[in-house]
Amino acid sequence: MPRRLLLVLCVVKMLLLVSTPMLLTFGCNKRKTNSDTVAHSLQEIINQSENQVDVEQRAQLSISKWQNGFVDNEPLLIDVAMTKSRVRDGERMFLMLVTYDENADLVGIVIEEERADSNGVRTTILEEYPVFTHLSDLGVVGFKFIPVLVRDKNQRKPEDQWQKYVSITRQQLQDEYMKRLKIKYWSWRDTLPQVWVSIPEPNKVDVRLRAYDRAGHLSEGISLVYKPRKVIRPLIE
């Protein structure tokens, strides 16, 4: 099993064991003891980072933010990657995001792409995807897996589908999904409209991701890394 996958599984397992109320502790009530689960989760990311300096630095920055005594509104992306995962009906491409957000109110991601053609002409794509609109219990530290489609022919975000998605309530979305497929189980991931992202290529295609919250606070951009490997289905939500 790939070493980076072991990191993902280790921290996901740890996050599943901690209580949601503790992860949603804010402001002057931030826990600063060694038993604090948020700081502990971030420290585990550092411990398992395999000397990825940028990931370690962002995780350490998150610890500092958590322990500084006041609420930091801006979300932070600690790590991002693009990879394949097994699902019930085969395989899918996913974005994996390791996020830190003290308000636990992430709404979505911004995908920024810059592409150079054979003549050196550069084009830019900027698309905003409110993928977490109907996802509850986001938590302060979390792993998010977002199903995506590979942009290979200049595809674009389907704006009308996304406008409909954000205008419907979570309950309506769930009821329509289960009625249409005649099933009793639903996953927020399976209800997402198309999310398009290109595979990064050195000196050809540069892809950066940002996260944003309900108030519009935007994280700094993180370069996307493509990991063409198969992993287990991440989480069922």
C-alpha positions as CSV (number, residue, x, y, z in Angstrom):
1,M,0.0,0.0,0.0
2,P,1.4,3.4,-0.9
3,R,3.0,5.3,2.0
4,R,0.9,8.5,1.3
5,L,-2.3,6.3,1.4
6,L,-1.2,5.0,4.8
7,L,-1.1,8.6,6.0
8,V,-4.6,9.3,4.7
9,L,-6.1,6.1,6.3
10,C,-4.3,6.7,9.6
11,V,-5.6,10.3,10.0
12,V,-9.1,9.4,8.6
13,K,-9.4,6.6,11.2
14,M,-8.3,9.0,13.9
15,L,-10.8,11.7,12.9
16,L,-13.6,9.2,12.9
17,L,-12.8,8.4,16.5
18,V,-12.9,11.9,17.9
19,S,-16.2,13.6,18.9
20,T,-17.8,16.2,16.6
21,P,-18.5,18.6,19.5
22,M,-14.8,18.8,20.4
23,L,-13.9,19.4,16.8
24,L,-16.3,22.3,16.7
25,T,-14.9,24.2,19.6
26,F,-14.3,27.9,18.9
27,G,-12.8,31.2,20.2
28,C,-11.7,31.5,23.8
29,N,-12.8,27.9,24.4
30,K,-10.2,26.5,22.1
31,R,-8.5,23.5,23.8
32,K,-4.7,23.9,24.2
33,T,-3.8,20.8,26.2
34,N,-2.0,17.8,24.8
35,S,-5.3,15.9,24.7
36,D,-6.8,18.4,22.3
37,T,-8.0,16.4,19.3
38,V,-7.6,19.2,16.7
39,A,-4.0,19.8,17.6
40,H,-3.4,16.1,17.9
41,S,-4.9,15.5,14.4
42,L,-2.6,18.1,12.9
43,Q,0.4,16.7,14.7
44,E,-0.4,13.3,13.3
45,I,-0.4,14.8,9.8
46,I,3.1,16.2,10.5
47,N,4.3,12.9,12.0
48,Q,3.1,10.9,8.9
49,S,4.0,13.5,6.2
50,E,7.2,11.6,5.1
51,N,9.2,14.8,5.1
52,Q,6.9,16.7,2.8
53,V,8.1,20.1,4.0
54,D,5.2,22.1,2.5
55,V,2.6,19.9,4.1
56,E,4.4,20.0,7.5
57,Q,4.6,23.7,7.4
58,R,0.9,24.2,6.6
59,A,0.0,21.7,9.4
60,Q,2.3,23.5,11.8
61,L,0.7,26.8,10.8
62,S,-2.7,25.3,11.5
63,I,-1.6,24.3,15.0
64,S,-0.4,27.8,15.6
65,K,-3.7,29.2,14.4
66,W,-5.7,26.8,16.6
67,Q,-3.7,27.8,19.7
68,N,-3.5,31.5,19.2
69,G,-6.5,32.3,21.4
70,F,-8.9,33.8,18.8
71,V,-10.8,32.6,15.8
72,D,-9.0,32.6,12.4
73,N,-11.7,32.9,9.8
74,E,-9.7,32.1,6.7
75,P,-9.7,28.4,5.8
76,L,-6.4,26.6,5.0
77,L,-5.6,23.8,2.6
78,I,-2.9,21.6,4.1
79,D,-2.6,19.1,1.2
80,V,-4.3,18.4,-2.1
81,A,-4.0,15.5,-4.5
82,M,-5.8,13.9,-7.5
83,T,-6.1,10.2,-7.5
84,K,-8.2,7.2,-8.4
85,S,-10.4,5.3,-6.1
86,R,-12.5,2.1,-6.2
87,V,-16.3,2.7,-5.9
88,R,-19.2,0.3,-6.2
89,D,-19.5,0.5,-9.9
90,G,-15.8,0.6,-10.8
91,E,-13.3,3.4,-10.4
92,R,-13.5,7.2,-10.2
93,M,-11.1,10.1,-10.1
94,F,-11.1,12.0,-6.9
95,L,-9.7,15.2,-5.5
96,M,-8.4,14.6,-2.0
97,L,-8.2,17.7,0.2
98,V,-6.8,18.0,3.7
99,T,-8.5,21.0,5.2
100,Y,-8.3,23.2,8.3
101,D,-11.2,25.6,9.0
102,E,-11.9,26.9,12.5
103,N,-15.5,27.9,11.7
104,A,-16.2,24.5,10.1
105,D,-18.3,26.1,7.4
106,L,-16.5,25.4,4.1
107,V,-18.7,25.7,1.1
108,G,-16.5,24.8,-1.8
109,I,-13.4,25.0,-3.9
110,V,-12.0,27.2,-6.6
111,I,-10.1,25.5,-9.4
112,E,-7.5,27.7,-11.2
113,E,-5.8,26.3,-14.3
114,E,-3.2,27.8,-16.6
115,R,-2.4,26.0,-19.8
116,A,0.3,26.7,-22.4
117,D,-0.2,25.6,-26.0
118,S,2.5,24.6,-28.5
119,N,3.0,28.3,-29.5
120,G,3.5,29.4,-25.9
121,V,0.1,31.1,-25.7
122,R,-1.3,30.8,-22.2
123,T,-5.0,30.4,-21.3
124,T,-6.6,30.6,-17.8
125,I,-9.6,28.8,-16.4
126,L,-11.2,29.9,-13.1
127,E,-14.2,27.9,-11.8
128,E,-15.9,28.0,-8.4
129,Y,-17.6,24.7,-7.2
130,P,-19.8,24.8,-4.1
131,V,-19.2,21.1,-3.5
132,F,-19.8,21.2,0.3
133,T,-23.2,23.0,0.2
134,H,-25.1,19.9,1.4
135,L,-22.3,18.3,3.5
136,S,-22.9,18.5,7.2
137,D,-20.4,18.0,10.1
138,L,-17.4,19.3,8.2
139,G,-15.2,19.6,11.3
140,V,-12.2,21.8,11.9
141,V,-9.7,19.3,10.5
142,G,-10.9,16.9,7.8
143,F,-10.2,14.9,4.7
144,K,-12.6,15.6,1.8
145,F,-12.8,13.4,-1.3
146,I,-14.5,15.0,-4.3
147,P,-15.4,13.0,-7.4
148,V,-14.2,14.8,-10.6
149,L,-14.0,14.4,-14.3
150,V,-10.8,14.9,-16.2
151,R,-10.8,18.1,-18.4
152,D,-9.3,17.0,-21.7
153,K,-11.3,18.9,-24.3
154,N,-11.8,22.3,-22.9
155,Q,-14.9,21.3,-20.9
156,R,-16.4,23.8,-18.5
157,K,-18.4,23.9,-15.3
158,P,-22.2,23.4,-16.0
159,E,-23.4,26.6,-14.4
160,D,-27.2,25.8,-14.7
161,Q,-26.8,22.4,-13.0
162,W,-24.8,24.0,-10.1
163,Q,-27.3,26.8,-9.7
164,K,-30.0,24.2,-9.3
165,Y,-27.9,22.2,-6.9
166,V,-27.3,25.1,-4.5
167,S,-31.0,26.2,-4.6
168,I,-32.4,22.9,-3.5
169,T,-32.5,21.9,0.2
170,R,-30.5,18.9,1.5
171,Q,-33.7,17.0,2.3
172,Q,-35.1,17.6,-1.2
173,L,-31.8,16.5,-2.8
174,Q,-31.7,13.4,-0.7
175,D,-35.4,12.5,-1.3
176,E,-35.1,13.0,-5.1
177,Y,-31.9,11.0,-5.3
178,M,-33.2,8.0,-3.4
179,K,-36.6,8.1,-5.3
180,R,-34.9,8.3,-8.7
181,L,-32.6,5.4,-8.0
182,K,-35.1,3.5,-5.8
183,I,-32.5,3.0,-3.0
184,K,-32.5,3.7,0.7
185,Y,-28.9,5.0,0.9
186,W,-27.5,8.3,-0.5
187,S,-24.1,9.9,-0.7
188,W,-23.6,13.6,-1.0
189,R,-20.8,12.9,-3.4
190,D,-23.1,11.1,-5.8
191,T,-25.4,14.1,-6.0
192,L,-22.7,16.5,-7.2
193,P,-23.0,18.0,-10.7
194,Q,-19.9,17.7,-12.9
195,V,-16.6,19.0,-11.5
196,W,-14.0,19.4,-14.2
197,V,-10.3,19.5,-13.5
198,S,-7.2,19.0,-15.7
199,I,-4.4,16.6,-14.9
200,P,-1.4,18.7,-14.0
201,E,1.6,18.5,-16.4
202,P,4.9,20.2,-15.7
203,N,5.5,23.1,-18.0
204,K,2.1,22.6,-19.7
205,V,-0.8,22.6,-17.3
206,D,-0.6,24.2,-13.9
207,V,-3.6,23.5,-11.5
208,R,-4.1,25.2,-8.2
209,L,-6.9,24.7,-5.7
210,R,-8.4,27.1,-3.0
211,A,-11.1,26.5,-0.5
212,Y,-13.7,29.1,0.5
213,D,-16.3,29.3,3.3
214,R,-19.8,30.8,3.7
215,A,-18.5,34.3,4.4
216,G,-16.4,34.2,1.3
217,H,-13.0,33.8,3.0
218,L,-10.6,32.2,0.6
219,S,-7.6,30.0,1.4
220,E,-4.2,30.4,-0.4
221,G,-3.8,28.4,-3.5
222,I,-2.1,25.0,-3.4
223,S,-0.7,23.3,-6.5
224,L,-2.4,20.1,-7.3
225,V,-0.4,16.9,-7.5
226,Y,-1.6,13.9,-9.6
227,K,-1.1,10.5,-8.0
228,P,-2.2,7.9,-10.6
229,R,-2.9,5.1,-8.3
230,K,-5.8,3.0,-7.0
231,V,-6.9,3.4,-3.4
232,I,-9.7,2.0,-1.4
233,R,-13.0,3.9,-1.3
234,P,-12.3,6.7,1.2
235,L,-15.4,7.5,3.3
236,I,-19.1,6.8,3.1
237,E,-21.1,9.9,3.9
